[in-house]
Amino acid sequence: MAQAKKQSSRKAARPPLLALHQVSRRYGGRVALQPVDLDLAAGECVALVGHNGSGKSTMLRLAAGRDTPTSGTVKLDGVPMDENDPRVRARLAVVGDVSACYPDLTVREHLALVAVAHGVEEPLHWVDRALADRGLAEHAEALPGSLSSGQLQSLLLASALVRPRDLLILDEPEQRLDPGARQRLADLLKAELADGVAVLLATHHPDLAMHVADRVLLLEDGVLLAQGTPEAVLPTAFPGTAVGGAR
């Protein structure tokens, strides 16, 4: 544990890759997110937790450049965050809605298209690796419509693995995954962090946050209620739930 604390301290000392400064979002008269600050360094993981409607997905969309803040700034390595900016697209991978799948392409074709579109060298190598990593090799020639919900979620995760990325943003990546697949997800995220990828995720699964996050932010009704280590924040976010396990 002492070593883990040292590592977390070193991560915090790095300059931020992703920086949100006093970012807020209103939709008409509704405040979806009150002003919030967040710095995320390379190789660091921050988990957002809170009930549905707490502002987690709004914060992720703003962090990914998929939405424009009502106030404040979002920057990726000093560059204003805009998903359509080629400088951003070359460094950012987002895992979100299953509707992002191409319905008329097989699983393999879908992954190959993503890899080629992002200029990946030896795309078929990375496609085969992603298929194996996400347990999709036997479904490589299947269309998305024939996959289970858990397999679709694995396809979205695989799509992030076949493209370059310095920042990985995930909205409830554990949803629809069985326990074995959730463990593989945790192992995958640990490997991403070890490679220097920054990870920002929203989750309803306390064990995932405990295993991979350096910091946890608790949101409620668009307000940041608490932030700190998983050990400090998760018992408040998930009262009555046993939270633990090796990190």
ROSE-4610 file (N, C-alpha, C; in Angstrom, 1 decimal, always signed):
// ROSE-4610
residu = [M/M/M/A/A/A/Q/Q/Q/A/A/A/K/K/K/K/K/K/Q/Q/Q/S/S/S/S/S/S/R/R/R/K/K/K/A/A/A/A/A/A/R/R/R/P/P/P/P/P/P/L/L/L/L/L/L/A/A/A/L/L/L/H/H/H/Q/Q/Q/V/V/V/S/S/S/R/R/R/R/R/R/Y/Y/Y/G/G/G/G/G/G/R/R/R/V/V/V/A/A/A/L/L/L/Q/Q/Q/P/P/P/V/V/V/D/D/D/L/L/L/D/D/D/L/L/L/A/A/A/A/A/A/G/G/G/E/E/E/C/C/C/V/V/V/A/A/A/L/L/L/V/V/V/G/G/G/H/H/H/N/N/N/G/G/G/S/S/S/G/G/G/K/K/K/S/S/S/T/T/T/M/M/M/L/L/L/R/R/R/L/L/L/A/A/A/A/A/A/G/G/G/R/R/R/D/D/D/T/T/T/P/P/P/T/T/T/S/S/S/G/G/G/T/T/T/V/V/V/K/K/K/L/L/L/D/D/D/G/G/G/V/V/V/P/P/P/M/M/M/D/D/D/E/E/E/N/N/N/D/D/D/P/P/P/R/R/R/V/V/V/R/R/R/A/A/A/R/R/R/L/L/L/A/A/A/V/V/V/V/V/V/G/G/G/D/D/D/V/V/V/S/S/S/A/A/A/C/C/C/Y/Y/Y/P/P/P/D/D/D/L/L/L/T/T/T/V/V/V/R/R/R/E/E/E/H/H/H/L/L/L/A/A/A/L/L/L/V/V/V/A/A/A/V/V/V/A/A/A/H/H/H/G/G/G/V/V/V/E/E/E/E/E/E/P/P/P/L/L/L/H/H/H/W/W/W/V/V/V/D/D/D/R/R/R/A/A/A/L/L/L/A/A/A/D/D/D/R/R/R/G/G/G/L/L/L/A/A/A/E/E/E/H/H/H/A/A/A/E/E/E/A/A/A/L/L/L/P/P/P/G/G/G/S/S/S/L/L/L/S/S/S/S/S/S/G/G/G/Q/Q/Q/L/L/L/Q/Q/Q/S/S/S/L/L/L/L/L/L/L/L/L/A/A/A/S/S/S/A/A/A/L/L/L/V/V/V/R/R/R/P/P/P/R/R/R/D/D/D/L/L/L/L/L/L/I/I/I/L/L/L/D/D/D/E/E/E/P/P/P/E/E/E/Q/Q/Q/R/R/R/L/L/L/D/D/D/P/P/P/G/G/G/A/A/A/R/R/R/Q/Q/Q/R/R/R/L/L/L/A/A/A/D/D/D/L/L/L/L/L/L/K/K/K/A/A/A/E/E/E/L/L/L/A/A/A/D/D/D/G/G/G/V/V/V/A/A/A/V/V/V/L/L/L/L/L/L/A/A/A/T/T/T/H/H/H/H/H/H/P/P/P/D/D/D/L/L/L/A/A/A/M/M/M/H/H/H/V/V/V/A/A/A/D/D/D/R/R/R/V/V/V/L/L/L/L/L/L/L/L/L/E/E/E/D/D/D/G/G/G/V/V/V/L/L/L/L/L/L/A/A/A/Q/Q/Q/G/G/G/T/T/T/P/P/P/E/E/E/A/A/A/V/V/V/L/L/L/P/P/P/T/T/T/A/A/A/F/F/F/P/P/P/G/G/G/T/T/T/A/A/A/V/V/V/G/G/G/G/G/G/A/A/A/R/R/R]
num = [1/1/1/2/2/2/3/3/3/4/4/4/5/5/5/6/6/6/7/7/7/8/8/8/9/9/9/10/10/10/11/11/11/12/12/12/13/13/13/14/14/14/15/15/15/16/16/16/17/17/17/18/18/18/19/19/19/20/20/20/21/21/21/22/22/22/23/23/23/24/24/24/25/25/25/26/26/26/27/27/27/28/28/28/29/29/29/30/30/30/31/31/31/32/32/32/33/33/33/34/34/34/35/35/35/36/36/36/37/37/37/38/38/38/39/39/39/40/40/40/41/41/41/42/42/42/43/43/43/44/44/44/45/45/45/46/46/46/47/47/47/48/48/48/49/49/49/50/50/50/51/51/51/52/52/52/53/53/53/54/54/54/55/55/55/56/56/56/57/57/57/58/58/58/59/59/59/60/60/60/61/61/61/62/62/62/63/63/63/64/64/64/65/65/65/66/66/66/67/67/67/68/68/68/69/69/69/70/70/70/71/71/71/72/72/72/73/73/73/74/74/74/75/75/75/76/76/76/77/77/77/78/78/78/79/79/79/80/80/80/81/81/81/82/82/82/83/83/83/84/84/84/85/85/85/86/86/86/87/87/87/88/88/88/89/89/89/90/90/90/91/91/91/92/92/92/93/93/93/94/94/94/95/95/95/96/96/96/97/97/97/98/98/98/99/99/99/100/100/100/101/101/101/102/102/102/103/103/103/104/104/104/105/105/105/106/106/106/107/107/107/108/108/108/109/109/109/110/110/110/111/111/111/112/112/112/113/113/113/114/114/114/115/115/115/116/116/116/117/117/117/118/118/118/119/119/119/120/120/120/121/121/121/122/122/122/123/123/123/124/124/124/125/125/125/126/126/126/127/127/127/128/128/128/129/129/129/130/130/130/131/131/131/132/132/132/133/133/133/134/134/134/135/135/135/136/136/136/137/137/137/138/138/138/139/139/139/140/140/140/141/141/141/142/142/142/143/143/143/144/144/144/145/145/145/146/146/146/147/147/147/148/148/148/149/149/149/150/150/150/151/151/151/152/152/152/153/153/153/154/154/154/155/155/155/156/156/156/157/157/157/158/158/158/159/159/159/160/160/160/161/161/161/162/162/162/163/163/163/164/164/164/165/165/165/166/166/166/167/167/167/168/168/168/169/169/169/170/170/170/171/171/171/172/172/172/173/173/173/174/174/174/175/175/175/176/176/176/177/177/177/178/178/178/179/179/179/180/180/180/181/181/181/182/182/182/183/183/183/184/184/184/185/185/185/186/186/186/187/187/187/188/188/188/189/189/189/190/190/190/191/191/191/192/192/192/193/193/193/194/194/194/195/195/195/196/196/196/197/197/197/198/198/198/199/199/199/200/200/200/201/201/201/202/202/202/203/203/203/204/204/204/205/205/205/206/206/206/207/207/207/208/208/208/209/209/209/210/210/210/211/211/211/212/212/212/213/213/213/214/214/214/215/215/215/216/216/216/217/217/217/218/218/218/219/219/219/220/220/220/221/221/221/222/222/222/223/223/223/224/224/224/225/225/225/226/226/226/227/227/227/228/228/228/229/229/229/230/230/230/231/231/231/232/232/232/233/233/233/234/234/234/235/235/235/236/236/236/237/237/237/238/238/238/239/239/239/240/240/240/241/241/241/242/242/242/243/243/243/244/244/244/245/245/245/246/246/246/247/247/247]
x = [+0.8/+0.0/+0.9/+2.0/+2.9/+3.4/+3.7/+4.2/+3.1/+1.8/+0.7/+0.6/+0.7/+0.6/+1.7/+2.9/+4.0/+3.7/+3.2/+2.9/+1.9/+0.8/-0.3/+0.3/+1.2/+1.8/+2.6/+3.3/+4.1/+3.2/+2.1/+1.1/+0.6/+0.2/-0.4/+0.6/+1.9/+2.9/+3.1/+2.6/+2.8/+1.9/+2.3/+1.4/+0.2/-0.9/-2.2/-2.2/-2.7/-3.0/-4.4/-5.3/-6.7/-6.9/-7.4/-7.7/-9.1/-9.9/-11.2/-11.1/-11.5/-11.4/-12.7/-13.4/-14.7/-15.7/-15.7/-16.6/-18.0/-19.0/-20.4/-21.2/-22.5/-23.4/-24.8/-25.5/-26.9/-27.6/-28.8/-29.7/-31.0/-31.1/-32.2/-32.2/-33.2/-33.2/-32.7/-32.3/-31.8/-30.3/-29.7/-28.3/-27.9/-27.2/-26.8/-25.5/-24.6/-23.3/-22.9/-22.7/-22.2/-20.7/-20.1/-18.7/-17.8/-16.9/-16.1/-14.7/-13.7/-12.3/-11.8/-11.0/-10.4/-9.1/-8.1/-6.8/-6.5/-6.2/-5.9/-4.6/-3.7/-2.3/-2.2/-1.2/-0.9/-0.7/-1.3/-1.1/-1.9/-2.9/-3.7/-5.2/-5.9/-7.3/-8.2/-9.2/-10.2/-11.6/-12.3/-13.6/-14.7/-15.7/-16.9/-18.0/-18.5/-19.6/-20.8/-21.9/-23.1/-24.3/-25.5/-26.8/-27.0/-27.9/-28.3/-28.8/-28.4/-28.8/-27.9/-26.8/-26.0/-25.0/-24.9/-24.0/-22.8/-22.6/-21.5/-21.3/-22.4/-22.3/-22.1/-22.7/-22.5/-21.1/-20.4/-19.0/-18.2/-18.5/-17.7/-17.8/-19.1/-19.2/-18.4/-18.4/-17.7/-16.2/-15.7/-14.3/-13.9/-14.8/-14.4/-14.6/-15.1/-15.3/-16.6/-17.5/-18.7/-19.8/-19.6/-20.5/-19.7/-20.4/-19.7/-20.1/-19.1/-19.5/-20.2/-21.1/-21.8/-20.8/-19.9/-18.8/-17.6/-16.4/-15.2/-14.5/-13.4/-12.6/-12.2/-12.1/-11.6/-10.4/-9.3/-8.1/-7.5/-7.0/-6.2/-4.7/-3.9/-2.5/-2.4/-3.2/-3.1/-4.0/-4.5/-5.3/-6.8/-7.6/-9.0/-9.6/-10.4/-11.0/-12.1/-12.0/-13.0/-12.8/-13.9/-13.8/-13.5/-13.8/-13.6/-12.2/-11.5/-10.1/-9.2/-8.5/-7.6/-6.6/-6.1/-5.1/-5.7/-7.0/-7.7/-8.0/-8.5/-8.9/-7.8/-6.6/-5.4/-5.0/-5.6/-5.1/-6.2/-7.4/-8.6/-9.4/-9.8/-10.7/-11.8/-13.0/-14.2/-15.0/-15.5/-16.3/-17.7/-18.7/-20.0/-21.2/-22.0/-23.2/-23.1/-23.8/-23.7/-24.2/-25.0/-25.5/-24.3/-23.1/-21.9/-21.4/-22.0/-21.5/-22.1/-21.4/-21.8/-22.7/-24.0/-24.8/-24.6/-24.0/-23.9/-22.4/-21.6/-20.2/-20.1/-19.3/-19.0/-18.1/-18.0/-17.1/-15.7/-15.2/-13.8/-13.7/-14.7/-14.7/-14.9/-15.7/-15.9/-14.5/-13.8/-12.6/-11.5/-11.5/-10.5/-10.8/-12.1/-12.4/-11.9/-12.1/-11.7/-10.1/-9.4/-8.0/-7.4/-8.0/-7.5/-7.8/-9.0/-9.4/-8.5/-7.8/-6.9/-5.5/-5.2/-3.9/-3.0/-3.6/-2.8/-2.0/-0.7/+0.1/-0.2/-0.1/-0.5/-1.9/-2.9/-4.2/-4.8/-4.5/-5.1/-4.4/-3.2/-2.5/-3.3/-3.6/-4.2/-5.7/-6.3/-7.7/-7.7/-6.8/-6.7/-6.4/-5.6/-5.2/-6.4/-7.1/-8.3/-9.4/-9.6/-10.6/-10.3/-9.0/-8.6/-8.7/-8.3/-8.3/-9.7/-10.7/-12.1/-12.9/-12.3/-13.1/-14.1/-13.7/-14.6/-14.1/-13.0/-12.5/-13.5/-14.3/-15.2/-16.5/-16.6/-17.7/-17.2/-15.9/-15.3/-16.1/-16.8/-17.6/-19.1/-19.4/-20.8/-21.2/-22.4/-22.9/-23.3/-23.2/-23.5/-24.9/-25.9/-27.3/-27.4/-26.4/-26.5/-25.8/-25.1/-24.4/-25.2/-24.8/-25.5/-25.1/-25.8/-25.5/-24.1/-23.6/-22.3/-21.2/-21.5/-20.6/-20.5/-21.7/-21.7/-20.8/-20.9/-20.0/-18.6/-18.3/-16.9/-16.4/-17.3/-16.9/-16.6/-17.4/-17.0/-15.7/-15.4/-14.1/-12.9/-13.2/-12.2/-11.9/-13.0/-12.8/-11.8/-11.8/-10.8/-9.4/-9.3/-7.9/-7.2/-7.9/-7.3/-6.9/-7.0/-6.6/-5.6/-4.9/-4.0/-4.7/-4.2/-4.9/-3.9/-4.0/-3.4/-4.4/-5.6/-6.7/-7.9/-8.4/-9.5/-10.6/-11.8/-12.9/-14.0/-14.5/-15.5/-16.7/-17.9/-19.1/-19.7/-19.6/-20.0/-19.6/-18.3/-17.8/-18.1/-18.5/-18.8/-20.2/-21.0/-22.4/-22.6/-23.4/-23.8/-22.7/-21.6/-20.5/-20.7/-20.4/-20.5/-19.2/-19.2/-18.1/-16.7/-16.6/-15.3/-14.9/-15.8/-15.5/-15.2/-15.8/-15.5/-14.1/-13.7/-12.3/-11.3/-11.6/-10.7/-10.7/-11.8/-11.9/-10.9/-11.0/-10.1/-8.6/-8.3/-6.9/-6.5/-7.5/-7.2/-6.9/-7.7/-7.5/-6.2/-5.8/-4.5/-3.4/-3.5/-2.5/-2.4/-3.5/-3.6/-2.8/-3.1/-2.5/-1.0/-0.6/+0.9/+1.6/+0.8/+1.4/+1.3/+0.8/+0.8/-0.4/-1.5/-2.8/-3.5/-4.1/-5.0/-6.4/-7.0/-8.4/-9.3/-10.4/-11.6/-12.8/-13.4/-14.6/-15.7/-16.9/-18.0/-18.4/-18.8/-19.1/-20.1/-20.9/-21.8/-21.2/-20.0/-19.5/-18.3/-18.5/-17.5/-16.2/-16.3/-15.1/-14.2/-14.8/-14.0/-13.3/-14.0/-13.3/-12.2/-12.5/-11.4/-10.2/-10.4/-9.3/-8.4/-9.0/-8.3/-8.1/-8.9/-8.9/-7.9/-7.2/-6.4/-7.2/-8.2/-9.1/-10.5/-11.5/-12.9/-13.6/-14.5/-15.3/-16.8/-17.4/-18.8/-19.7/-20.6/-21.5/-22.9/-23.7/-25.1/-25.8/-26.8/-27.6/-26.7/-25.6/-24.7/-23.7/-23.7/-22.8/-21.7/-20.4/-19.4/-19.4/-19.8/-20.0/-18.7/-17.9/-16.6/-15.7/-14.4/-13.4/-12.2/-11.5/-10.4/-10.1/-9.4/-9.0/-10.2/-10.2/-11.3/-11.7/-10.7/-11.0/-11.8/-11.5/-12.2/-13.6/-13.8/-15.0/-16.0/-15.6/-16.5/-17.5/-17.1/-18.1/-19.2/-19.0/-20.0/-20.9/-20.3/-21.0/-21.9/-21.4/-22.1/-22.3/-23.1/-23.3/-23.9/-23.4/-23.9/-23.3/-22.5/-21.8/-20.4/-20.0/-18.6/-17.7/-16.8/-15.9/-14.5/-13.8/-12.4/-11.8/-10.7/-10.0/-8.6/-7.7/-6.3/-6.4/-5.5/-5.4/-4.1]
y = [-1.2/+0.0/+1.3/+1.2/+2.4/+2.7/+1.6/+1.8/+2.4/+2.0/+2.5/+4.0/+4.4/+5.8/+6.6/+6.1/+6.8/+7.0/+5.9/+6.0/+7.0/+7.1/+8.0/+9.4/+9.6/+10.9/+11.4/+10.5/+10.8/+11.2/+10.5/+10.8/+12.2/+12.5/+13.8/+15.0/+14.7/+15.7/+16.0/+15.1/+15.3/+16.5/+17.2/+18.2/+17.5/+18.2/+17.6/+17.4/+16.2/+16.0/+16.6/+16.3/+16.8/+17.8/+19.0/+20.0/+20.7/+20.5/+21.2/+22.3/+23.5/+24.6/+25.3/+25.2/+25.9/+25.6/+24.3/+23.9/+23.6/+24.2/+24.0/+23.8/+23.2/+23.0/+23.2/+24.1/+24.3/+23.9/+23.3/+23.1/+23.8/+25.0/+25.9/+26.3/+26.0/+26.4/+25.4/+24.2/+23.1/+23.2/+23.1/+23.0/+21.6/+21.1/+19.7/+19.5/+20.5/+20.4/+21.8/+21.9/+23.1/+23.2/+24.4/+24.6/+23.6/+22.9/+21.9/+22.0/+21.7/+21.6/+20.2/+19.8/+18.5/+18.5/+18.0/+17.8/+16.3/+15.8/+14.4/+14.2/+13.5/+13.4/+12.0/+12.0/+10.7/+9.6/+8.4/+7.3/+7.3/+8.3/+8.4/+8.1/+7.6/+7.2/+8.0/+8.7/+9.3/+8.7/+8.3/+7.6/+8.6/+8.8/+9.6/+8.6/+8.9/+8.0/+8.9/+8.3/+9.1/+8.4/+8.8/+8.2/+8.7/+8.0/+8.4/+9.8/+10.7/+12.1/+13.0/+12.4/+13.2/+14.2/+14.0/+14.8/+14.1/+12.8/+12.1/+12.1/+11.7/+11.6/+13.0/+14.0/+15.4/+15.8/+15.5/+15.8/+15.0/+13.8/+13.0/+13.6/+14.0/+14.6/+15.9/+16.7/+17.9/+17.6/+16.6/+16.3/+15.7/+15.1/+14.5/+15.5/+16.7/+17.6/+17.3/+16.5/+16.2/+17.2/+18.0/+19.1/+20.3/+21.4/+22.7/+23.2/+23.5/+24.0/+25.4/+25.6/+26.9/+27.9/+27.4/+28.3/+27.4/+28.0/+27.3/+26.8/+26.1/+25.6/+24.2/+23.5/+22.1/+22.0/+21.5/+21.5/+20.1/+19.6/+18.4/+18.8/+18.7/+19.1/+20.5/+21.4/+22.8/+23.2/+22.2/+22.5/+22.4/+23.5/+23.4/+22.1/+21.5/+20.2/+20.3/+19.7/+19.6/+18.3/+17.4/+16.1/+16.1/+17.2/+17.2/+17.8/+18.2/+18.7/+17.5/+17.4/+16.3/+16.0/+17.1/+17.0/+16.3/+16.5/+15.8/+14.4/+14.2/+12.8/+11.8/+12.4/+11.5/+11.0/+11.6/+11.3/+10.8/+10.8/+10.6/+9.4/+8.5/+7.4/+7.4/+7.3/+7.4/+6.1/+5.6/+4.4/+4.8/+4.8/+5.2/+4.4/+4.9/+4.3/+3.2/+2.1/+1.0/+1.4/+2.5/+2.9/+3.3/+3.5/+3.9/+2.7/+1.5/+0.4/+0.6/+0.1/+0.1/-1.2/-1.1/-2.3/-3.2/-2.7/-3.5/-4.1/-3.8/-4.3/-5.5/-6.5/-7.5/-6.9/-7.6/-7.2/-6.9/-7.8/-7.6/-6.4/-6.2/-5.1/-3.8/-3.8/-2.6/-2.1/-3.1/-2.8/-2.3/-3.0/-2.7/-1.2/-0.9/+0.5/+1.5/+1.3/+2.2/+2.4/+1.2/+1.3/+2.0/+1.7/+2.3/+3.8/+4.2/+5.6/+6.4/+5.8/+6.5/+6.3/+5.7/+5.6/+4.7/+3.6/+2.6/+1.8/+1.6/+0.7/-0.8/-1.7/-3.1/-3.2/-2.6/-2.6/-4.0/-5.0/-6.3/-7.0/-6.7/-7.2/-6.7/-5.4/-4.8/-5.2/-5.5/-6.0/-7.4/-8.3/-9.6/-9.6/-8.7/-8.6/-8.1/-7.1/-6.6/-7.6/-8.4/-9.5/-10.5/-10.8/-11.8/-11.2/-10.0/-9.3/-9.2/-9.0/-8.7/-10.0/-11.1/-12.4/-12.4/-11.8/-11.7/-12.5/-13.2/-13.9/-14.8/-15.5/-16.4/-15.7/-14.4/-13.6/-12.6/-12.8/-11.8/-11.6/-12.6/-12.4/-12.2/-11.9/-11.7/-10.2/-9.9/-8.5/-8.1/-6.8/-6.3/-6.7/-6.8/-7.1/-8.5/-9.4/-10.8/-11.0/-9.9/-10.0/-9.8/-10.4/-10.1/-8.7/-8.1/-6.8/-6.7/-7.8/-7.8/-7.9/-8.6/-8.7/-7.3/-6.6/-5.3/-4.4/-4.5/-3.6/-4.0/-5.2/-5.6/-5.1/-5.0/-4.5/-3.0/-2.3/-0.8/-0.7/-1.5/-1.5/-1.8/-2.9/-3.3/-2.1/-1.3/-0.2/+0.8/+0.9/+1.9/+1.3/+0.0/-0.7/-0.7/-0.4/-0.5/+0.9/+1.9/+3.2/+3.9/+4.9/+5.5/+6.3/+6.4/+7.1/+7.5/+8.7/+9.2/+9.3/+9.5/+9.7/+8.8/+8.0/+7.1/+7.5/+7.8/+8.3/+7.2/+6.7/+5.6/+5.9/+5.7/+5.9/+4.5/+4.2/+2.9/+1.7/+1.6/+0.5/-0.9/-1.0/-2.3/-2.8/-1.9/-2.3/-3.4/-4.4/-5.5/-6.6/-6.4/-7.4/-8.3/-9.6/-10.6/-10.4/-11.1/-10.9/-11.2/-12.2/-12.5/-11.4/-10.9/-9.8/-8.5/-8.3/-7.1/-7.2/-8.4/-8.5/-8.3/-8.8/-8.5/-7.0/-6.3/-4.9/-4.2/-4.6/-4.0/-4.2/-5.4/-5.7/-4.9/-4.7/-3.9/-2.4/-1.9/-0.5/-0.3/-1.3/-1.3/-1.3/-2.1/-2.1/-0.8/-0.2/+1.2/+2.2/+2.2/+3.1/+2.9/+1.6/+1.3/+1.8/+1.9/+2.4/+3.9/+4.6/+6.0/+6.7/+5.9/+6.4/+7.0/+8.1/+8.7/+8.2/+7.9/+7.2/+8.0/+8.5/+9.1/+8.2/+7.8/+6.9/+7.2/+6.9/+6.9/+5.5/+5.2/+3.8/+3.7/+2.7/+2.3/+1.1/+0.7/-0.5/-0.1/-0.2/+0.3/-0.5/-1.8/-2.6/-2.2/-1.8/-1.3/-0.1/+0.9/+2.1/+1.8/+0.9/+0.6/+0.0/-0.8/-1.5/-0.6/+0.4/+1.1/+2.6/+3.2/+4.6/+5.1/+6.2/+6.9/+7.9/+8.5/+9.4/+9.2/+9.5/+9.3/+10.7/+11.1/+12.2/+11.8/+12.3/+11.9/+13.1/+12.9/+13.9/+13.6/+14.7/+14.5/+15.8/+15.6/+16.7/+17.8/+17.3/+18.2/+18.9/+18.6/+19.2/+18.2/+18.6/+17.8/+17.8/+16.7/+16.5/+16.2/+15.3/+14.9/+14.4/+14.5/+13.9/+13.5/+12.4/+11.9/+10.5/+9.8/+8.4/+7.5/+6.4/+5.4/+5.0/+4.8/+4.4/+5.4/+6.7/+7.8/+8.1/+8.0/+8.4/+7.3/+6.1/+5.1/+4.7/+4.6/+4.2/+5.2/+6.5/+7.5/+7.4/+7.0/+6.9/+5.6/+4.6/+3.3/+2.8/+3.5/+3.1/+1.8/+1.0/-0.3/-1.4/-0.9/-1.9/-2.1/-3.4/-3.7/-3.3/-2.4/-1.9/-2.3/-3.0/-3.5/-4.2/-4.9/-5.7/-5.0/-5.9/-5.4/-4.4/-3.4/-2.4/-2.6]
z = [+0.0/+0.0/+0.0/+0.7/+0.7/-0.7/-1.4/-2.8/-3.6/-3.4/-4.2/-3.9/-2.7/-2.3/-3.0/-3.0/-3.6/-5.1/-5.7/-7.2/-7.5/-6.6/-6.8/-6.6/-5.7/-5.5/-6.7/-7.3/-8.5/-9.6/-9.8/-10.8/-10.7/-9.4/-9.1/-9.4/-9.4/-9.6/-11.1/-12.0/-13.4/-13.9/-14.9/-15.5/-16.1/-16.0/-16.5/-18.0/-18.4/-19.8/-20.2/-19.3/-19.4/-18.3/-18.6/-17.6/-17.8/-16.9/-16.8/-15.8/-16.2/-15.3/-15.2/-14.0/-13.7/-14.9/-15.2/-16.3/-15.8/-16.4/-16.1/-17.3/-17.2/-18.3/-17.9/-18.6/-18.4/-19.7/-19.6/-20.7/-20.5/-21.1/-20.8/-19.4/-18.6/-17.2/-16.3/-16.8/-16.0/-15.9/-14.7/-14.5/-14.4/-15.4/-15.4/-14.7/-14.7/-14.0/-13.5/-12.2/-11.5/-11.8/-11.7/-12.0/-11.3/-12.1/-11.5/-12.1/-11.4/-11.8/-11.8/-12.8/-12.8/-13.6/-13.0/-13.7/-13.8/-14.9/-15.1/-15.8/-15.2/-15.7/-16.5/-17.4/-18.1/-17.0/-17.3/-16.4/-15.2/-15.1/-13.9/-14.3/-13.3/-13.5/-12.5/-13.0/-12.2/-12.5/-11.5/-11.6/-11.1/-11.9/-11.5/-11.0/-9.9/-9.3/-8.9/-8.8/-8.4/-9.1/-8.6/-9.1/-10.6/-11.3/-12.6/-12.5/-13.5/-13.4/-12.6/-12.0/-11.1/-11.9/-13.2/-14.0/-14.5/-14.3/-14.7/-16.2/-16.9/-18.4/-19.0/-18.4/-18.9/-18.8/-17.7/-17.5/-18.4/-18.7/-19.7/-21.1/-21.5/-22.8/-23.0/-21.9/-21.9/-22.0/-21.2/-21.2/-22.6/-23.3/-24.6/-25.7/-25.5/-26.6/-27.4/-26.8/-27.5/-27.2/-26.2/-25.8/-25.4/-25.5/-25.2/-23.8/-23.0/-21.6/-21.7/-20.8/-20.6/-20.1/-19.2/-18.7/-18.5/-18.4/-18.2/-19.4/-19.2/-20.4/-20.2/-21.3/-21.3/-22.3/-21.8/-22.7/-22.6/-23.7/-23.8/-24.1/-23.1/-23.3/-23.8/-23.3/-23.6/-24.8/-25.5/-26.7/-26.4/-26.7/-26.5/-27.0/-26.1/-26.5/-27.5/-28.6/-29.6/-30.3/-30.2/-30.8/-32.3/-33.0/-34.4/-34.8/-33.8/-34.1/-34.3/-35.5/-35.7/-34.7/-34.0/-33.0/-31.8/-31.5/-30.4/-30.8/-32.0/-32.4/-32.5/-32.7/-32.7/-31.4/-30.3/-29.0/-28.0/-28.5/-27.6/-28.1/-27.2/-27.5/-26.5/-27.0/-26.2/-26.3/-25.2/-25.2/-24.5/-25.3/-24.8/-25.2/-26.2/-26.5/-27.6/-27.4/-28.3/-29.7/-29.8/-31.2/-32.0/-31.5/-32.2/-33.2/-33.0/-33.9/-35.3/-36.3/-37.6/-37.9/-38.1/-38.1/-39.3/-40.4/-41.6/-41.8/-40.8/-40.8/-39.8/-40.2/-39.2/-38.1/-37.0/-35.9/-36.4/-37.2/-37.7/-38.6/-39.5/-40.5/-39.7/-38.7/-37.8/-37.2/-36.6/-36.0/-37.0/-38.2/-39.2/-39.7/-39.9/-40.3/-39.3/-38.1/-37.0/-37.1/-37.2/-37.2/-38.4/-39.6/-40.8/-40.8/-40.3/-40.3/-39.4/-38.4/-37.5/-37.9/-39.1/-39.6/-38.9/-38.3/-37.5/-38.5/-38.2/-38.9/-38.6/-39.6/-39.4/-38.7/-39.3/-38.6/-38.3/-39.2/-39.0/-37.7/-37.5/-36.3/-35.0/-35.0/-33.8/-33.7/-34.9/-34.9/-34.2/-34.7/-34.1/-32.6/-32.2/-30.8/-30.0/-30.5/-29.8/-29.7/-30.8/-30.7/-29.6/-29.5/-28.5/-27.1/-26.9/-25.6/-25.1/-26.0/-25.5/-25.7/-26.0/-26.1/-27.2/-28.3/-29.5/-30.7/-30.6/-31.7/-32.4/-31.7/-32.3/-32.9/-32.7/-33.2/-34.2/-34.8/-35.7/-36.9/-37.4/-38.7/-38.4/-37.2/-36.9/-37.0/-37.3/-37.4/-36.0/-35.6/-34.3/-33.8/-34.8/-34.4/-33.8/-34.1/-33.6/-32.3/-31.8/-30.5/-29.3/-28.2/-26.9/-26.5/-25.5/-25.0/-24.4/-23.8/-23.2/-24.3/-25.4/-26.5/-27.3/-27.3/-27.9/-27.1/-25.8/-25.0/-25.2/-25.3/-25.6/-26.9/-27.9/-29.2/-29.1/-28.3/-28.1/-27.5/-26.5/-25.8/-26.8/-27.6/-28.6/-29.6/-29.9/-30.9/-30.4/-29.0/-28.5/-28.5/-28.5/-28.4/-29.8/-30.9/-32.2/-32.7/-31.9/-32.3/-31.4/-31.8/-30.9/-29.8/-28.6/-27.6/-26.5/-26.0/-24.8/-23.7/-24.1/-23.1/-23.5/-22.5/-22.7/-21.8/-22.4/-21.7/-21.8/-20.7/-20.7/-19.9/-20.4/-19.7/-19.3/-18.0/-17.5/-18.3/-18.5/-19.4/-18.9/-17.6/-17.0/-17.2/-17.7/-17.9/-18.9/-18.6/-19.4/-19.5/-18.7/-18.7/-17.5/-17.8/-16.7/-15.8/-14.6/-13.7/-14.3/-15.1/-15.7/-16.7/-17.5/-18.4/-17.6/-16.5/-15.7/-15.1/-14.8/-14.3/-15.4/-16.6/-17.8/-18.1/-17.9/-18.1/-17.1/-15.8/-14.8/-15.2/-15.6/-16.0/-17.2/-18.2/-19.4/-19.0/-18.1/-17.7/-16.9/-16.1/-15.4/-16.4/-17.5/-18.5/-19.2/-19.5/-20.2/-19.3/-18.0/-17.1/-17.1/-17.0/-17.0/-18.3/-19.4/-20.6/-20.7/-19.7/-19.7/-20.2/-20.5/-20.9/-19.7/-19.9/-18.8/-19.0/-17.9/-18.0/-17.2/-17.8/-17.1/-17.3/-16.3/-16.4/-15.4/-15.9/-15.0/-14.7/-13.5/-13.1/-12.0/-12.0/-10.9/-10.1/-10.5/-9.9/-8.9/-7.6/-6.7/-6.8/-7.0/-7.1/-8.3/-9.4/-10.5/-10.2/-9.5/-9.1/-8.1/-7.2/-6.2/-6.8/-7.8/-8.4/-9.4/-10.0/-11.1/-10.8/-10.0/-9.9/-8.9/-9.2/-8.3/-7.4/-8.1/-7.4/-7.8/-6.9/-7.2/-6.9/-7.9/-7.7/-7.6/-6.5/-6.2/-6.6/-7.6/-8.1/-7.6/-7.4/-7.1/-7.6/-8.4/-9.0/-9.6/-10.3/-10.9/-10.0/-8.8/-7.8/-7.4/-7.3/-6.8/-5.3/-4.7/-3.3/-2.6/-3.2/-2.6/-3.6/-3.3/-4.1/-3.2/-3.7/-2.9/-3.3/-2.5/-2.8/-2.8/-3.5/-3.5/-2.1/-1.2/+0.1/+0.9/+0.6/+1.3/+0.7/-0.6/-1.2/-1.4/-1.8/-2.2/-1.1/+0.2/+1.2/+1.3/+1.0/+1.0/-0.2/-1.4/-2.6/-2.6/-2.0/-2.0/-0.6/+0.2/+1.6/+1.8/+2.7/+2.9/+2.0/+1.1/+0.1/+0.6/+0.7/+1.0/-0.1/+0.1/-0.9/-0.5/-1.3/-0.9/-2.0/-1.7/-2.7/-3.0/-3.5/-3.8/-4.9/-4.9/-6.0/-6.7]
